[in-house]
Amino acid sequence: MSGLRLAVTLLRNRDLRRVLAGLSAHGIAEHGTWLALMVYAYERGGVRETGIVLFALLFPAIGFAPIAATFDHGGRPMRALVAGFVAQGVTLSITGVAMLTEAHWAVVYLAAFVSAMSLLLTRPMVAATLPPMARSLEELTAATATSNVVGTAGLFTGPALAGIVLSFGPPAAVFIVAAVLMLVVAIPVAATSLQRRRDEQSIGDSPGQDVPVEDMPGEEPAGARGLRSGLRALREVPDSWLLVGVISLVFLATGALDVAFVAVALELLNGSDSTVGALNAAMGFGALTGAMASLRLVGCRRLTPPIALGVLAVGAAVAASAASGSVSLTIVLFALGGIGKSIATVAGMAMLQGLATDELAARIFGLLEGASMTAIAVGALAFAFVADGFSVPIALVSVGAFLALAIAGVLTRLMAIDRQRPTIDPTLVSAVRSVPAFAPLPAYSVERLLASIELAEFGPNERVVTLGEPGEHLHLVLEGDCVVTRSDHTERVMRSGEHFGEIALLLDRPRTATIDAGATGLTTLAIDRATFHSAIGVNPKSLARLERAAKTRLASDTPRP
């Protein structure tokens, strides 16, 4: 889906625009206040206190994050989202006022902790809100893709705007501005929620409304049971532990940089608080650029080079900043580090997902989330103590040297894993990317999808699907064409690049048309129901709402098989 088409698709849906605007504001508030808190901690107690505060905030979040991801919004995600925005506005304002009135440091940090925990709830609530808002699969795809971009963009827009505020006022001002922003965006989202409740009262259980949906039994639990499940999966999949460790290396450096931004800007560059924001924003901009570039990694024959180069880029950027002495050069270095971070992470996850079955891979990826947050917390604390005990330059060089030595130590084994990876046909990659629901997927998700699909070949005029029969596969047309005959006996021809069967998978309903291969035969990629649902990444509640969106499309659009 092109950027223009995606934008037009979203502009047609007012409710989606409001929710995504709220998500954008959340990204600015989350990353902007994180930067302001680092500046506050540094001004209070230097690099040591900064590291301790970041560790203290991050470590509890390791356990809270999986709980937030499965937050029970009672089947009313819109109401929960509004409540979340208001709660964030209130807690952020309390933190800002505590800073402004020079309250005791314990009060400030407690308020900051509560606001940080409240911010963790937004993304899972938005993920549950988008499906019922979407009136078609295309709108849901556009919204999902945009939410991913908005989330990543917050990495640099938040610090950049915070840097501007810091150039005119204290860290407390960033919290106050963020609080006002969250309360303002809550108003249109609340209006949408209110209108939807009125619609429910007038028409009952209609397509797209928020209704309670029960969780599926057997859903992977959060917390300690999920951790044990992930550890068992690591034992069952050889070499997966190595890739989890390599990816965690990047997040270890991320934690160190959270502290380094402040120390480098204020100590080494003799800059101001706004300089901290510029350095942080540069890293975020690089991460966004790297994420976009990493889309080209799908089907890449060898992933060890991008992993190694990405890790080395992060390490080199961190180490070189110790001797930069120039704000502009340091900004460029951190941007390059952000690019390396994204590429190494995506390439590592693409290699990791190819080692296990879908079930084991899901457990390993769940463990990776916790490992990544742990690495960030440990990296922040370790950098703070090295910088405080020795110096900031020594801490920066130590991080760079550690990353270089670590990746060198595992390079041979990574190359061995790489050689065992199956080669992916670029044609198949293009075919999968042509499906709107799969277009925004990251490289590792596409590779997992490609590992599960089958090639289906049909002879000239051979029957592919029959009207009324159960539908178990989505077909992507690779070569040849096929004739679609609907129940009203109208016909049309499908050619290479088109697909059919998604509605049958979403709604578990019989085929709505008969399809025959063309005169030259037909070759398709067949994706089964389980793989389809796994690839689009919907949980049971989201799937139920997506099904209602599909029903709406069936009622308003030309039916598809």
Secondary structure, 3 states (H helix, E strand, C coil): CCHHHHHHHHHCCHHHHHHHHHHHHHHHHHHHHHHHHHHHHHHHHHHHHHHHHHHHHHHHHHHHHHHHHCCCCCCCHHHHHHHHHHHHHHHHHHHHHHHHCCCCHHHHHHHHHHHHHHHCCHHHHHHHHHHHHCCCHHHHHHHHHHHHHHHHHHHHHHHHHHHHHHCCCCHHHHHHHHHHHHHHHHHHHHHHHHHHHHHHHHHCCCCCCCCCCCCCCCCCCCCHHHHHHHHHHHHHCCCHHHHHHHHHHHHHHHHHHHHHHHHHHHHHCCCCHHHHHHHHHHHHHHHHHHHHHHHHHCCCCCCHHHHHHHHHHHHHHHHHHHHCCCHHHHHHHHHHHHHHHHHHHHHHHHHHHCCCCHHHHHHHHHHHHHHHHHHHHHHHHHHHHHHHHCCHHHHHHHHHHHHHHHHHHHHHHHHHHHHHCCCCCHHHHHHHHCCCCCCCCCHHHHHHHHCCCEEEEECCCCEEECCCCCCCEEEEEEEEEEEEEECCCCEEEECCCCEECHHHHHHCCCCCEEEEEEEEEEEEEEEEHHHHHHHHCCCHHHHHHHHHHHHHHHHHCCCCC
